[in-house]
Amino acid sequence: MSSAAILTSDWFLLGRDLYYRKFEMYNMFWQPEVHLNNFIVSSASYGGPIAIRRDEQKLVKVKGSMGQPIISIFSGSGRQIASFKIALW
C-alpha cells in the first residue's frame, strides 16, 4: 500500500472534486441515566443544542416528576443546559 493511500484513507468524496474528513473534536458527556434509545431526540442544525423527551411508547421506570413530560436541552457534547416541564392542558 502506498503512503498516499494511508494519508487519504479517512477522507470521503463529496461531489466530483471535493473531499472532506471527520475527526473527533471532544468526548461526549451524557449522564449515565440518559439512554438515547428511550427518548425522542431532536437536534439543531450544524451541531447545535440537542433536545430530548421521554418516548411515551416505551416502558421506562420514571422517577421524580410523576411521569409529567420533561424536555431536556443538551449541548452538542452531551452536557445538560436546561430542563423544563411541559404544561399539560
N, C-alpha and C positions, 0 to 999 in steps of 0.2 A: 504494500500500500504506500502510495506516495505521501510526502509530508503535507502537500497541498490538500489532499483528501482529508487528512486528520484535522487540519486547521479549519476546514469549512464544513465538517460533519454536523455541527449544531446550527447551521444556517438553513433557512427554509425559503423556498421560492415564492414570491408574491407578485403575480403578474408575469410579464415577459422577462424583464431585465432588472427586477428589483428583489433584493433578498433581505431577510430580517432574521434575528435570533432572539430567543427568550433566555433570560437568566434571572435567578432568584435575587431579589433586592433585600429581602428581610424575611424572618421567620414569622409564621402565623401564631397568634397568641389567643386562640379560642379558649374559653373557660371549659373546665372538664365536664360540666353538666350540659354543655351545648353540643348536641349531636345533630348536625345539619339535616340528616335524613328524617328527623322528626319535626321539621319546620318547613314553612313556606318561606322561601328566600327570594328577595328582590334586591338587585344591586344597581348602583348608579353607573352611568357610562364612564369608560376610561379609568376604572379602578377607584371610584369614589366610595362613599358610605354604603354599607350593606344593612338592609332591614330584614328582620326575621319575625315570624309569628308562628306559634304552635299550630301544626296541622291538625285540625279537629277531626279528620278522618282516621287518624292513628290513635290507638290507645296508649297513653303515656301517663305515668304517675305524676300528678300535679301537686305541687306543694306551695303554700303561701296564699295566693290570691283567690282561692276557692274556684279556680277554673275561669276567672274573668280574663278575657283576651288581653294580652300584653304585646306590644310591639317594642322590640329592642333594636337599637341602632348601633352598629359597629363600624369601626374604621376599616379600611381595606386590609389591615394586618390582623383584624380579629379582636381588637381591643374595644370594649363596650364604651360608647359615647353617651348614650341616653337610653331611657326606658320609660314607657308610659302606658297606662291602661286605656283601652278602647271603651268609650261610653256606649252602653247598650241602651237602645231607645225603647 
